[in-house]
Amino acid sequence: MSANFQYKWWIAVVLTIVVQLLFLRDLALFYYGFCFLYLWAIIKAPIETPPVYLILGGFALGWLLDIFYNTHGMHAFATVLVAWLRPTFFNILTPANGYDERSSISLEEMKWMWFYPYLTLMLFTHHFVLFQLEASESSLFGLSLLKAFLSTILGVIVFTLLELFNKGK
């Protein structure tokens, strides 16, 4: 991983957190779909990133969001879970001929047949866990599922726009 890529990635991580906290905090789709742009840091982290760094980074990101959203560890738990499951998702979705560890996770490089299942699985897992923790009772399972579904759709749309905007860079 080149030093230039690392700097760009860190700058992008900081920008996504700022955008999340300043602009996306109160944005909702039909009062049920929410955009959690901060997950970009875990989803787009380089393939060769050690899992322990992903988990620690996921905790830091989630904890930071918990502070500003006043959610008492729910974001941290959901983000750490997704960071921990990421290698498993890679194993499930790995193409027959594998992938080059120097590859970046992008729509342009991975193509839609791999990128969208990976993105959807990561987003839905995070959102479902987050909203189920928020509901804190099984009678609200349907509402949690609806919120996770709508938030995943919104997230896929936003991430696609980001990928198209970032194409070739």
C-alpha positions as a LaTeX table, in Angstrom:
\begin{tabular}{lrrr}
\hline
Residue & $x$ (\AA) & $y$ (\AA) & $z$ (\AA) \\
\hline
Met1 & 0.00 & 0.00 & 0.00 \\
Ser2 & 1.61 & 3.24 & $-1.10$ \\
Ala3 & 2.07 & 6.19 & 1.23 \\
Asn4 & 0.12 & 8.37 & $-1.22$ \\
Phe5 & $-2.86$ & 6.00 & $-1.00$ \\
Gln6 & $-2.67$ & 5.98 & 2.81 \\
Tyr7 & $-2.82$ & 9.76 & 3.00 \\
Lys8 & $-5.75$ & 9.91 & 0.60 \\
Trp9 & $-7.56$ & 7.19 & 2.55 \\
Trp10 & $-7.07$ & 8.94 & 5.90 \\
Ile11 & $-8.21$ & 12.28 & 4.48 \\
Ala12 & $-11.29$ & 10.59 & 3.05 \\
Val13 & $-12.03$ & 8.91 & 6.39 \\
Val14 & $-11.88$ & 12.25 & 8.22 \\
Leu15 & $-14.07$ & 13.89 & 5.56 \\
Thr16 & $-16.70$ & 11.15 & 5.77 \\
Ile17 & $-16.88$ & 11.54 & 9.55 \\
Val18 & $-17.27$ & 15.31 & 9.23 \\
Val19 & $-19.98$ & 14.94 & 6.56 \\
Gln20 & $-21.73$ & 12.29 & 8.67 \\
Leu21 & $-21.77$ & 14.46 & 11.77 \\
Leu22 & $-22.56$ & 17.80 & 10.16 \\
Phe23 & $-24.93$ & 16.93 & 7.32 \\
Leu24 & $-26.21$ & 13.35 & 7.51 \\
Arg25 & $-27.03$ & 13.22 & 11.20 \\
Asp26 & $-30.60$ & 14.41 & 10.78 \\
Leu27 & $-31.20$ & 13.23 & 7.20 \\
Ala28 & $-33.70$ & 10.41 & 6.83 \\
Leu29 & $-35.50$ & 8.74 & 3.93 \\
Phe30 & $-39.22$ & 8.49 & 4.81 \\
Tyr31 & $-38.22$ & 8.71 & 8.50 \\
Tyr32 & $-36.90$ & 5.14 & 8.32 \\
Gly33 & $-33.86$ & 5.10 & 6.02 \\
Phe34 & $-30.62$ & 6.59 & 7.31 \\
Cys35 & $-27.29$ & 7.10 & 5.59 \\
Phe36 & $-24.24$ & 6.08 & 7.61 \\
Leu37 & $-21.43$ & 7.31 & 5.42 \\
Tyr38 & $-18.82$ & 6.63 & 8.09 \\
Leu39 & $-18.96$ & 2.92 & 7.18 \\
Trp40 & $-17.02$ & 3.87 & 4.05 \\
Ala41 & $-13.83$ & 3.60 & 6.14 \\
Ile42 & $-14.43$ & $-0.07$ & 6.93 \\
Ile43 & $-15.98$ & $-1.04$ & 3.60 \\
Lys44 & $-13.30$ & 0.58 & 1.45 \\
Ala45 & $-10.28$ & $-0.22$ & 3.65 \\
Pro46 & $-7.52$ & $-1.94$ & 1.66 \\
Ile47 & $-7.88$ & $-5.70$ & 1.28 \\
Glu48 & $-4.60$ & $-6.40$ & 3.08 \\
Thr49 & $-5.62$ & $-4.40$ & 6.18 \\
Pro50 & $-5.10$ & $-6.64$ & 9.22 \\
Pro51 & $-8.38$ & $-7.56$ & 10.93 \\
Val52 & $-7.21$ & $-6.18$ & 14.29 \\
Tyr53 & $-6.76$ & $-2.73$ & 12.71 \\
Leu54 & $-10.22$ & $-2.95$ & 11.18 \\
Ile55 & $-11.74$ & $-3.89$ & 14.53 \\
Leu56 & $-9.91$ & $-1.14$ & 16.43 \\
Gly57 & $-10.75$ & 1.38 & 13.70 \\
Gly58 & $-14.36$ & 0.23 & 13.69 \\
Phe59 & $-14.54$ & 0.69 & 17.43 \\
Ala60 & $-13.04$ & 4.20 & 17.20 \\
Leu61 & $-15.44$ & 5.21 & 14.41 \\
Gly62 & $-18.46$ & 3.72 & 16.14 \\
Trp63 & $-17.54$ & 5.22 & 19.49 \\
Leu64 & $-17.11$ & 8.65 & 17.91 \\
Leu65 & $-20.57$ & 8.40 & 16.35 \\
Asp66 & $-22.00$ & 7.15 & 19.65 \\
Ile67 & $-20.70$ & 10.28 & 21.36 \\
Phe68 & $-22.40$ & 12.60 & 18.88 \\
Tyr69 & $-25.56$ & 10.52 & 18.38 \\
Asn70 & $-25.90$ & 9.64 & 22.09 \\
Thr71 & $-26.44$ & 5.98 & 21.27 \\
His72 & $-24.52$ & 4.36 & 24.15 \\
Gly73 & $-22.26$ & 1.99 & 22.21 \\
Met74 & $-24.72$ & 0.80 & 19.56 \\
His75 & $-22.73$ & 2.21 & 16.63 \\
Ala76 & $-19.49$ & 0.89 & 18.13 \\
Phe77 & $-20.93$ & $-2.61$ & 18.51 \\
Ala78 & $-22.42$ & $-2.73$ & 15.02 \\
Thr79 & $-19.27$ & $-1.31$ & 13.39 \\
Val80 & $-16.94$ & $-3.66$ & 15.26 \\
Leu81 & $-19.13$ & $-6.61$ & 14.26 \\
Val82 & $-18.99$ & $-5.61$ & 10.58 \\
Ala83 & $-15.21$ & $-5.08$ & 10.79 \\
Trp84 & $-14.85$ & $-8.52$ & 12.40 \\
Leu85 & $-17.09$ & $-10.19$ & 9.78 \\
Arg86 & $-15.39$ & $-8.48$ & 6.81 \\
Pro87 & $-12.80$ & $-11.27$ & 6.22 \\
Thr88 & $-15.62$ & $-13.82$ & 6.37 \\
Phe89 & $-17.60$ & $-11.85$ & 3.79 \\
Phe90 & $-14.47$ & $-11.78$ & 1.60 \\
Asn91 & $-14.19$ & $-15.57$ & 1.88 \\
Ile92 & $-17.85$ & $-16.04$ & 0.99 \\
Leu93 & $-17.74$ & $-13.67$ & $-1.98$ \\
Thr94 & $-14.27$ & $-14.43$ & $-3.35$ \\
Pro95 & $-14.38$ & $-15.12$ & $-7.09$ \\
Ala96 & $-13.22$ & $-18.53$ & $-8.34$ \\
Asn97 & $-9.84$ & $-17.15$ & $-9.42$ \\
Gly98 & $-9.46$ & $-15.09$ & $-6.21$ \\
Tyr99 & $-8.53$ & $-11.46$ & $-6.04$ \\
Asp100 & $-5.24$ & $-9.67$ & $-6.03$ \\
Glu101 & $-4.37$ & $-8.39$ & $-2.55$ \\
Arg102 & $-3.05$ & $-5.22$ & $-4.16$ \\
Ser103 & $-6.51$ & $-4.56$ & $-5.59$ \\
Ser104 & $-8.60$ & $-1.77$ & $-4.19$ \\
Ile105 & $-12.19$ & $-2.24$ & $-3.25$ \\
Ser106 & $-14.01$ & $-0.27$ & $-5.88$ \\
Leu107 & $-16.79$ & $-0.68$ & $-8.39$ \\
Glu108 & $-14.35$ & 0.02 & $-11.21$ \\
Glu109 & $-11.83$ & $-2.63$ & $-10.20$ \\
Met110 & $-14.04$ & $-5.32$ & $-8.62$ \\
Lys111 & $-17.00$ & $-4.94$ & $-11.03$ \\
Trp112 & $-20.62$ & $-4.98$ & $-9.97$ \\
Met113 & $-20.91$ & $-8.80$ & $-9.62$ \\
Trp114 & $-18.59$ & $-8.69$ & $-6.60$ \\
Phe115 & $-18.89$ & $-5.12$ & $-5.35$ \\
Tyr116 & $-22.66$ & $-4.92$ & $-4.86$ \\
Pro117 & $-23.10$ & $-8.18$ & $-2.93$ \\
Tyr118 & $-20.17$ & $-7.18$ & $-0.70$ \\
Leu119 & $-21.50$ & $-3.66$ & $-0.16$ \\
Thr120 & $-25.07$ & $-4.83$ & 0.47 \\
Leu121 & $-23.97$ & $-7.55$ & 2.91 \\
Met122 & $-21.77$ & $-5.14$ & 4.87 \\
Leu123 & $-24.40$ & $-2.38$ & 5.02 \\
Phe124 & $-27.35$ & $-4.64$ & 5.83 \\
Thr125 & $-25.45$ & $-6.44$ & 8.59 \\
His126 & $-24.46$ & $-3.15$ & 10.21 \\
His127 & $-27.88$ & $-1.56$ & 9.87 \\
Phe128 & $-29.83$ & $-4.58$ & 11.07 \\
Val129 & $-27.67$ & $-4.99$ & 14.18 \\
Leu130 & $-27.77$ & $-1.26$ & 14.90 \\
Phe131 & $-31.54$ & $-0.96$ & 14.57 \\
Gln132 & $-32.21$ & $-4.18$ & 16.47 \\
Leu133 & $-30.07$ & $-2.87$ & 19.34 \\
Glu134 & $-31.92$ & 0.43 & 19.14 \\
Ala135 & $-35.30$ & $-1.32$ & 19.30 \\
Ser136 & $-34.18$ & $-3.41$ & 22.29 \\
Glu137 & $-37.23$ & $-5.65$ & 22.14 \\
Ser138 & $-38.35$ & $-8.39$ & 19.79 \\
Ser139 & $-41.79$ & $-6.88$ & 19.15 \\
Leu140 & $-40.07$ & $-4.18$ & 17.06 \\
Phe141 & $-38.29$ & $-6.71$ & 14.83 \\
Gly142 & $-40.35$ & $-5.74$ & 11.76 \\
Leu143 & $-39.59$ & $-2.05$ & 12.24 \\
Ser144 & $-35.88$ & $-2.82$ & 12.65 \\
Leu145 & $-35.97$ & $-4.88$ & 9.48 \\
Leu146 & $-37.72$ & $-2.07$ & 7.57 \\
Lys147 & $-35.18$ & 0.50 & 8.79 \\
Ala148 & $-32.28$ & $-1.80$ & 7.90 \\
Phe149 & $-33.69$ & $-2.47$ & 4.44 \\
Leu150 & $-34.36$ & 1.19 & 3.60 \\
Ser151 & $-31.03$ & 2.31 & 5.06 \\
Thr152 & $-29.22$ & $-0.35$ & 3.02 \\
Ile153 & $-30.91$ & 0.82 & $-0.18$ \\
Leu154 & $-30.03$ & 4.43 & 0.58 \\
Gly155 & $-26.46$ & 3.42 & 1.45 \\
Val156 & $-26.01$ & 1.46 & $-1.78$ \\
Ile157 & $-27.26$ & 4.46 & $-3.78$ \\
Val158 & $-24.95$ & 6.89 & $-1.97$ \\
Phe159 & $-21.94$ & 4.56 & $-2.21$ \\
Thr160 & $-22.63$ & 4.03 & $-5.93$ \\
Leu161 & $-22.68$ & 7.78 & $-6.48$ \\
Leu162 & $-19.41$ & 8.09 & $-4.57$ \\
Glu163 & $-17.89$ & 5.30 & $-6.67$ \\
Leu164 & $-19.01$ & 6.93 & $-9.91$ \\
Phe165 & $-17.74$ & 10.31 & $-8.73$ \\
Asn166 & $-14.40$ & 8.78 & $-7.71$ \\
Lys167 & $-14.02$ & 6.74 & $-10.90$ \\
Gly168 & $-10.48$ & 6.70 & $-12.27$ \\
Lys169 & $-8.91$ & 8.45 & $-9.29$ \\
\hline
\end{tabular}
